[in-house]
Amino acid sequence: MTRPGANHAAQMGWFAAHKWLLARRFVQLAFLAVFLTGPLVHVWIAKGTLASSLTLGVLPLTDPMIALQSVLARHALSLTALTGAAIVLAVYIVVGGRAYCAWVCPINMVTDFAAWARARLGIKETITLDRRLRYWLLAGVLAASAATGTIAWEFVNPVTIVHRGLVTGSILGGSALLVTLALLLFDFGIAARGWCGHLCPVGAFYGLLGAKSLVRVAAVRRDACNNCMECFAVCPERQVIAPALRGADKGVGPVILSGDCTNCGRCMDVCSKQVFRFGTRFTPAATQVLKGE
Protein backbone atom coordinates (compact mmCIF):
# COMPACT_ATOMS: atom_id res chain seq x y z
CA MET A 1 0.00 0.00 0.00
CA THR A 2 1.36 3.43 -0.97
CA ARG A 3 1.72 6.13 1.65
CA PRO A 4 -1.10 8.70 1.84
CA GLY A 5 -0.38 11.52 -0.57
CA ALA A 6 2.00 9.53 -2.80
CA ASN A 7 -0.37 9.62 -5.77
CA HIS A 8 -1.00 13.33 -5.34
CA ALA A 9 2.73 13.97 -5.09
CA ALA A 10 3.38 11.91 -8.23
CA GLN A 11 0.77 13.91 -10.15
CA MET A 12 1.32 17.42 -8.82
CA GLY A 13 4.68 17.36 -7.07
CA TRP A 14 5.83 16.96 -3.46
CA PHE A 15 4.88 20.48 -2.43
CA ALA A 16 1.26 20.05 -3.55
CA ALA A 17 0.97 17.00 -1.31
CA HIS A 18 2.39 18.82 1.71
CA LYS A 19 1.51 22.51 1.33
CA TRP A 20 -0.97 22.71 4.19
CA LEU A 21 1.30 20.70 6.48
CA LEU A 22 4.17 23.05 5.66
CA ALA A 23 1.92 26.07 6.21
CA ARG A 24 0.94 24.76 9.65
CA ARG A 25 4.52 24.17 10.66
CA PHE A 26 5.44 27.67 9.52
CA VAL A 27 2.60 29.20 11.56
CA GLN A 28 3.39 27.09 14.64
CA LEU A 29 7.06 28.06 14.51
CA ALA A 30 6.14 31.69 13.88
CA PHE A 31 4.01 31.72 17.04
CA LEU A 32 6.98 30.34 18.97
CA ALA A 33 9.31 32.86 17.36
CA VAL A 34 7.34 35.90 18.48
CA PHE A 35 7.66 34.71 22.07
CA LEU A 36 11.33 33.71 21.76
CA THR A 37 12.70 36.90 20.23
CA GLY A 38 12.60 38.63 23.63
CA PRO A 39 14.54 36.05 25.68
CA LEU A 40 16.94 35.27 22.82
CA VAL A 41 17.70 38.63 21.16
CA HIS A 42 15.94 41.10 23.49
CA VAL A 43 13.40 42.15 20.87
CA TRP A 44 10.10 41.81 22.70
CA ILE A 45 7.35 41.11 20.18
CA ALA A 46 5.17 39.21 22.65
CA LYS A 47 5.60 38.98 26.39
CA GLY A 48 4.08 36.04 28.23
CA THR A 49 2.92 32.66 26.97
CA LEU A 50 -0.03 31.26 25.06
CA ALA A 51 -1.98 31.43 28.31
CA SER A 52 -1.75 35.21 28.47
CA SER A 53 0.41 37.67 26.58
CA LEU A 54 0.88 41.25 25.47
CA THR A 55 1.95 41.73 21.84
CA LEU A 56 3.91 44.83 20.78
CA GLY A 57 3.02 46.34 24.12
CA VAL A 58 -0.56 47.03 23.11
CA LEU A 59 -2.43 43.87 22.04
CA PRO A 60 -3.58 41.68 24.94
CA LEU A 61 -4.36 38.03 24.24
CA THR A 62 -5.84 35.69 26.85
CA ASP A 63 -6.75 32.04 26.53
CA PRO A 64 -10.56 32.08 26.92
CA MET A 65 -10.48 28.74 28.73
CA ILE A 66 -8.26 30.30 31.38
CA ALA A 67 -10.61 33.27 31.56
CA LEU A 68 -13.56 30.90 32.09
CA GLN A 69 -11.73 29.01 34.83
CA SER A 70 -10.91 32.33 36.48
CA VAL A 71 -14.56 33.34 36.47
CA LEU A 72 -15.59 29.98 37.94
CA ALA A 73 -12.86 30.34 40.55
CA ARG A 74 -14.36 33.73 41.47
CA HIS A 75 -11.26 35.68 40.46
CA ALA A 76 -11.65 39.30 39.41
CA LEU A 77 -10.48 39.70 35.81
CA SER A 78 -8.89 42.92 34.66
CA LEU A 79 -10.26 44.77 31.65
CA THR A 80 -7.06 43.83 29.79
CA ALA A 81 -7.61 40.11 30.44
CA LEU A 82 -11.26 40.32 29.41
CA THR A 83 -10.34 42.21 26.24
CA GLY A 84 -7.68 39.62 25.41
CA ALA A 85 -10.13 36.75 25.90
CA ALA A 86 -12.74 38.51 23.72
CA ILE A 87 -10.22 38.98 20.90
CA VAL A 88 -9.20 35.31 20.94
CA LEU A 89 -12.85 34.22 21.11
CA ALA A 90 -13.71 36.34 18.09
CA VAL A 91 -10.82 34.95 16.04
CA TYR A 92 -11.64 31.30 16.71
CA ILE A 93 -15.35 31.79 16.17
CA VAL A 94 -14.38 32.82 12.63
CA VAL A 95 -11.51 30.44 11.79
CA GLY A 96 -12.68 27.40 13.78
CA GLY A 97 -11.97 26.69 17.41
CA ARG A 98 -9.82 23.64 16.85
CA ALA A 99 -7.66 25.53 14.40
CA TYR A 100 -5.86 26.37 17.65
CA CYS A 101 -4.93 22.69 17.98
CA ALA A 102 -3.58 22.34 14.43
CA TRP A 103 -2.06 25.76 13.80
CA VAL A 104 -0.93 27.15 17.15
CA CYS A 105 -0.50 24.53 19.88
CA PRO A 106 3.15 23.36 20.18
CA ILE A 107 2.00 19.94 21.41
CA ASN A 108 0.61 19.28 17.93
CA MET A 109 4.12 18.89 16.51
CA VAL A 110 4.88 16.23 19.13
CA THR A 111 1.71 14.22 18.59
CA ASP A 112 1.93 14.56 14.79
CA PHE A 113 5.44 13.11 14.97
CA ALA A 114 4.15 10.20 17.05
CA ALA A 115 1.40 9.54 14.47
CA TRP A 116 3.92 9.72 11.62
CA ALA A 117 6.25 7.29 13.41
CA ARG A 118 3.41 4.85 14.08
CA ALA A 119 2.43 4.90 10.41
CA ARG A 120 6.00 4.45 9.19
CA LEU A 121 6.61 1.52 11.53
CA GLY A 122 3.23 -0.04 10.83
CA ILE A 123 2.13 0.02 14.47
CA LYS A 124 -1.52 -0.88 14.78
CA GLU A 125 -4.02 0.28 17.37
CA THR A 126 -3.00 -0.55 20.92
CA ILE A 127 -5.88 0.64 23.05
CA THR A 128 -8.98 2.47 21.90
CA LEU A 129 -10.16 5.48 23.87
CA ASP A 130 -13.58 7.09 23.74
CA ARG A 131 -13.31 10.56 22.18
CA ARG A 132 -15.97 11.77 24.61
CA LEU A 133 -13.44 11.46 27.45
CA ARG A 134 -12.06 14.91 26.61
CA TYR A 135 -15.46 16.48 27.25
CA TRP A 136 -15.76 14.72 30.60
CA LEU A 137 -12.25 15.94 31.46
CA LEU A 138 -13.22 19.48 30.44
CA ALA A 139 -16.26 19.32 32.72
CA GLY A 140 -14.05 18.02 35.53
CA VAL A 141 -11.50 20.80 35.02
CA LEU A 142 -14.17 23.51 35.17
CA ALA A 143 -15.76 21.90 38.22
CA ALA A 144 -12.35 21.72 39.91
CA SER A 145 -11.78 25.44 39.31
CA ALA A 146 -15.17 26.27 40.79
CA ALA A 147 -14.61 24.00 43.80
CA THR A 148 -11.02 25.00 44.61
CA GLY A 149 -11.01 28.67 43.65
CA THR A 150 -7.98 28.07 41.42
CA ILE A 151 -7.25 27.94 37.70
CA ALA A 152 -6.99 24.21 38.21
CA TRP A 153 -5.94 23.01 34.78
CA GLU A 154 -2.92 25.31 34.58
CA PHE A 155 -1.13 23.31 37.25
CA VAL A 156 -0.90 20.34 34.87
CA ASN A 157 -1.66 21.76 31.41
CA PRO A 158 0.92 20.25 29.01
CA VAL A 159 0.56 23.17 26.59
CA THR A 160 1.44 25.72 29.27
CA ILE A 161 4.26 23.60 30.69
CA VAL A 162 5.89 22.96 27.32
CA HIS A 163 5.40 26.49 25.98
CA ARG A 164 6.78 28.00 29.18
CA GLY A 165 9.76 25.65 28.92
CA LEU A 166 10.42 26.80 25.35
CA VAL A 167 10.06 30.49 26.17
CA THR A 168 12.25 30.33 29.27
CA GLY A 169 14.82 28.02 27.70
CA SER A 170 14.23 25.30 30.28
CA ILE A 171 12.74 22.75 27.84
CA LEU A 172 15.78 20.46 28.24
CA GLY A 173 15.38 20.25 31.96
CA GLY A 174 12.59 19.80 34.46
CA SER A 175 8.93 19.18 33.80
CA ALA A 176 8.72 20.49 30.22
CA LEU A 177 10.96 17.76 28.81
CA LEU A 178 9.23 15.07 30.87
CA VAL A 179 5.79 16.18 29.68
CA THR A 180 6.96 16.24 26.04
CA LEU A 181 8.41 12.73 26.29
CA ALA A 182 5.34 11.43 28.12
CA LEU A 183 2.97 12.70 25.42
CA LEU A 184 5.20 11.36 22.67
CA LEU A 185 5.38 7.90 24.23
CA PHE A 186 1.67 7.88 25.04
CA ASP A 187 0.64 8.63 21.46
CA PHE A 188 3.32 6.39 19.97
CA GLY A 189 3.02 3.33 22.15
CA ILE A 190 -0.36 3.38 23.88
CA ALA A 191 -3.11 5.15 21.95
CA ALA A 192 -3.00 6.58 18.43
CA ARG A 193 -3.84 10.29 18.56
CA GLY A 194 -4.54 9.57 22.22
CA TRP A 195 -3.87 12.95 23.75
CA CYS A 196 -5.15 15.50 21.20
CA GLY A 197 -7.91 13.32 19.80
CA HIS A 198 -9.27 11.74 22.96
CA LEU A 199 -8.14 13.35 26.20
CA CYS A 200 -7.13 17.01 25.91
CA PRO A 201 -9.76 19.24 27.57
CA VAL A 202 -8.30 22.30 25.84
CA GLY A 203 -9.12 20.72 22.47
CA ALA A 204 -12.60 19.89 23.75
CA PHE A 205 -13.11 23.52 24.80
CA TYR A 206 -12.00 24.89 21.44
CA GLY A 207 -14.14 22.31 19.66
CA LEU A 208 -17.21 23.61 21.48
CA LEU A 209 -16.11 27.17 20.82
CA GLY A 210 -15.80 26.58 17.08
CA ALA A 211 -18.92 24.45 16.61
CA LYS A 212 -20.60 27.29 14.68
CA SER A 213 -17.47 28.83 13.18
CA LEU A 214 -17.34 30.26 9.67
CA VAL A 215 -14.25 28.70 8.04
CA ARG A 216 -14.74 25.03 7.16
CA VAL A 217 -13.28 22.22 5.11
CA ALA A 218 -15.72 21.05 2.44
CA ALA A 219 -15.77 17.98 0.19
CA VAL A 220 -16.79 20.11 -2.77
CA ARG A 221 -15.89 17.41 -5.33
CA ARG A 222 -17.10 14.40 -3.39
CA ASP A 223 -18.48 12.86 -6.60
CA ALA A 224 -14.85 12.49 -7.74
CA CYS A 225 -13.90 10.43 -4.67
CA ASN A 226 -12.42 7.04 -5.59
CA ASN A 227 -12.63 5.61 -2.06
CA CYS A 228 -8.86 5.46 -1.62
CA MET A 229 -9.31 6.23 2.12
CA GLU A 230 -6.15 8.35 2.24
CA CYS A 231 -8.00 11.26 3.84
CA PHE A 232 -9.20 8.94 6.61
CA ALA A 233 -5.65 7.67 7.11
CA VAL A 234 -4.20 11.12 7.81
CA CYS A 235 -7.12 12.90 9.49
CA PRO A 236 -6.56 13.37 13.26
CA GLU A 237 -10.36 13.37 13.72
CA ARG A 238 -11.39 10.94 11.00
CA GLN A 239 -14.96 10.63 12.30
CA VAL A 240 -15.71 14.12 10.92
CA ILE A 241 -15.14 13.20 7.26
CA ALA A 242 -17.81 10.61 6.50
CA PRO A 243 -20.95 12.79 6.83
CA ALA A 244 -19.68 15.36 4.32
CA LEU A 245 -18.02 12.86 1.99
CA ARG A 246 -20.64 10.10 2.00
CA GLY A 247 -23.81 12.00 2.87
CA ALA A 248 -25.10 13.00 -0.55
CA ASP A 249 -27.69 10.21 -0.61
CA LYS A 250 -28.97 11.36 2.78
CA GLY A 251 -29.20 14.99 1.77
CA VAL A 252 -26.14 15.97 3.83
CA GLY A 253 -24.11 18.82 2.38
CA PRO A 254 -20.39 18.69 1.54
CA VAL A 255 -19.26 20.90 4.43
CA ILE A 256 -17.60 19.34 7.47
CA LEU A 257 -19.62 20.92 10.25
CA SER A 258 -18.26 19.02 13.25
CA GLY A 259 -16.53 21.17 15.85
CA ASP A 260 -13.93 18.39 16.17
CA CYS A 261 -12.41 19.21 12.76
CA THR A 262 -9.06 20.94 13.26
CA ASN A 263 -8.96 22.61 9.82
CA CYS A 264 -5.48 21.13 9.43
CA GLY A 265 -5.78 20.68 5.65
CA ARG A 266 -4.16 17.23 5.52
CA CYS A 267 -7.15 15.78 3.65
CA MET A 268 -6.47 18.36 0.92
CA ASP A 269 -2.78 17.53 0.89
CA VAL A 270 -3.18 13.82 0.25
CA CYS A 271 -6.22 13.77 -2.04
CA SER A 272 -5.20 13.26 -5.68
CA LYS A 273 -8.80 13.96 -6.79
CA GLN A 274 -8.85 17.37 -5.06
CA VAL A 275 -12.09 16.52 -3.32
CA PHE A 276 -11.55 18.87 -0.38
CA ARG A 277 -11.16 22.63 -0.19
CA PHE A 278 -11.33 25.32 2.44
CA GLY A 279 -14.57 27.24 2.33
CA THR A 280 -17.23 28.44 4.71
CA ARG A 281 -20.12 26.71 6.45
CA PHE A 282 -22.24 28.01 3.54
CA THR A 283 -20.07 26.47 0.78
CA PRO A 284 -22.30 24.94 -1.93
CA ALA A 285 -21.75 21.75 -3.89
CA ALA A 286 -19.10 21.23 -6.57
CA THR A 287 -21.27 22.09 -9.57
CA GLN A 288 -21.66 25.61 -8.20
CA VAL A 289 -18.23 26.40 -6.82
CA LEU A 290 -16.03 24.69 -9.40
CA LYS A 291 -17.85 25.78 -12.55
CA GLY A 292 -15.56 25.76 -15.51
CA GLU A 293 -12.83 23.63 -13.90
N, C-alpha and C positions, 0 to 999 in steps of 0.2 A: 504493500500500500504506500502510495506517495505521501509525502508530508503535506499538510494543509497549506495551500498557497502555491505549491510547486507548478501547477498548471497555469495559474494566473501569471506567475513569474516567467514561465516559458513563453507565454503569449505576449506579455506587455513589459517584461523586464522586472528585475529584482525590486527596484524602487516602488513600482506600482503595487507590488504584493506586500509592501511594508510601510507605505507612506504614513498611514495613520498611527502605526506603532512608533515610527520615528518621530512624528509630531508630538505624541504623548511624552516620549522620553525627553524631547527638547523642552516642553513646557514644565515637566516635573523638575528637570535640572535647573531651569530658569527660576522657578520658585525657590529652590534651594539657594541659587546664586544671589538672589536679592537679600537673603538673610545672611549669607556668608561674607559679603563684601565688607561689612562693618568689622567683624572680628579679624578678617584676614588682611585687608588693605586699608582699613579705617575710613571707608567710604560707606556711610550709613544710609542705604536705600530703605531698608525696613528694619525696625527694631522690635524684637520680641520673637515669638514663634507662631506657628499656625494657630495656636490657641487664641492668641491676642497679640496684635502688632500695630505699629504706627508706621506708615509708609511715607517717605519724603517729609516727615515731620508734620503732615497735615491730614493724611487719610487713615482713619482708624478702621481696623478690621477685627471682628470678634467672631469666634466660632459660635453659631447660634445654639448649638447643643450645650455649650458651656454656659451661655446666657440663660438657657432654660433651667439647667441645674442650679444656677445661682438664684433664680427666682424661687424655685422649689425649696431651696435651702434658706430662704428668707433673707438673702443678702441684698443690700441696697446697691443697685447698679448705677454707675455714673452715666451722664448723658453721652459721653464719648463711647462707652461700652455699648450702650443701647444703639447708638448711631452705627457703630461698627457691625453689630449683629444684623441690623436692618439692611445694611448694604450687602452683606453676604447672603442674606435671605433672598433679596431681590435678584441677585445674580443667578443663584441656583434655581430659583423658580423659573427663570428664563431658560438656562442652558441644561437643566436636568440635575436634580440633587446628587445622583450618584456619579455625575461627572467629576465630583470631588474625588471619588475613589480611584478613577482611572487617570485623571489628568493632574492631580495635585498631591495626593497622599504619597509620602515616600515609602510606605509599607508596600505599595503596589509593585514596586520594582523587585522587592524581595519575593513576594508571592508569585509574581509572573515568572521569575527565574525558577522557582520551585516547580511550577507547572510545566515550563519548558523542559526542565531536567527529567521530570517524570515521563513526558512524552518521548524524549530522545532515548531514554533507557527502557521504554516499554513497560513501565510500572503500572499495573492495573489498580483498580479501586481497592483500598484497604478497609476502611470503615466508611459507612455512609451516615452522614449527619442530616438532620432535618433542617432545612433552610429557615424554618420558623423560629429556630432557637435564638437567632439574633434579635428578633422582636421581643421574645421573652426576656433576653438579657437587657435590652433597652428599657423595658418596663421595670426591671429590677434595679437598674442604675438610677433611674429617675426616682423610684421609691426610696432607694438608699439615700439620695441627696435630701429628699424631703424629711426622712426620718433622722438623719444624723446632722443636718444643718451644714453639710460640707458639699463641695463639688466632687462627689465621691469617685466618679470615673477617672478623674485626672490623677489619682494616686497610682493607677495601674494602666492607664491608657498607653498602648504601645506607640501610637502615632506621636504623642507628646514626648514620650521617653526617647524615642529614636530621633525625632526632629531636634529636641533640645541637645542630645548628644552630638548631632552633626553641627549645630550652630555654635556650641561651646567648645568643639574640638575634642570632646571626651568619648566619642563613639567607640574608640578602641579599648576603652576601659570602663568598668562599672556596668551598670544595668542596661545601658543602651546596646552594647554588644551582645549581652546575654539575651535580651528580648529579640534582637534581630535573628540570632542563631536559633532561638526557640521557635519563632514563627517559620523560619526556613525549614527546619526539621519537621515541624508539625505538618506543613503543607506537602512536603516531599515524601515523608515516610508514613504518615498516619491518615490524613484525609485530604484528597485532592480539592484544591480551592477551599480548604477547611476554614481558614480564618476569615478572609474577606467575603466568601460566598455563603457562610453558614453561621458564623459566631459574632462578627464585629458589630457591636451596637451602634457605632458611629455610622457604618454603612446603612444599617436599618433606619437610623434617623434621617439620613440624607435621602434614602429611598422614599420615605413618607413625605419628606419635604418636596421632592420632585415628582410626585405622583401625577400632578397636573401641569407639569412644565411644558414649555413651548417647543424646544428643540428635541427632535426625535429621529431615531433611525427608522427607515421605512423600506419594506421589500417591494419597491416600486415596479420591479420587473419579475415578480414571483412566477409568472407564467413561463419564464425562461429557465427556471430552476430545473436542474437535472438530477436532483436528489443525491448529490455527491457527499453530503453531510459534513463538508469541511467547515461550514459556519458553526455547526453544533460542536465540532471538535475544538475550536479555539475560543468559543464564547465562554466567559467566566460565569455567566448566568443563563445557561443554554435553555432553561425553561421559558424564557421570554420570547424565543424565536418562533416557535410553532404556531401560535395563534395568528401572527401576521403573515407567515409564509404559507401555511396550509389552510387558512380559514376562508378562502374564497367561496367554497361551496356552502359555508355556513353564514355567509354574508358579513364576515369579519374583514375589516379594511386592512390595508398593507402596513399600517403604522404600528410599530412596537410601542404600546401604551403602558406597559408595566413599569412601575417605579423602580424595579430591580435592575433595569437596563442601565449600564454604566456609560453608554455613549462612547465606548472605547474605539469603535471603528474597525475592529479586527475582522468582523464578518465581511466588510467591504474590501479589506486587504486580500483575503484569501479567495474570494468568489470570482472565478473566471468568467461567469456569466453576467457580472455586474448587476446582480439582483438588488443589492442594498445601496441606499444613499442616505445622506443626512437630509432631513427636511423638517417639517413642523408637525404638530399633532393634527393639522388640517391637510396634510399632503394627500393629494388624490392618487388614483391608480395610474399605472404606467402609460396607458393610452392617452392620458391628458398631460402628464408632465414630461414625457419623452417623445413628444410628437416630432417627427422628422428625423429621429435618430435611427 
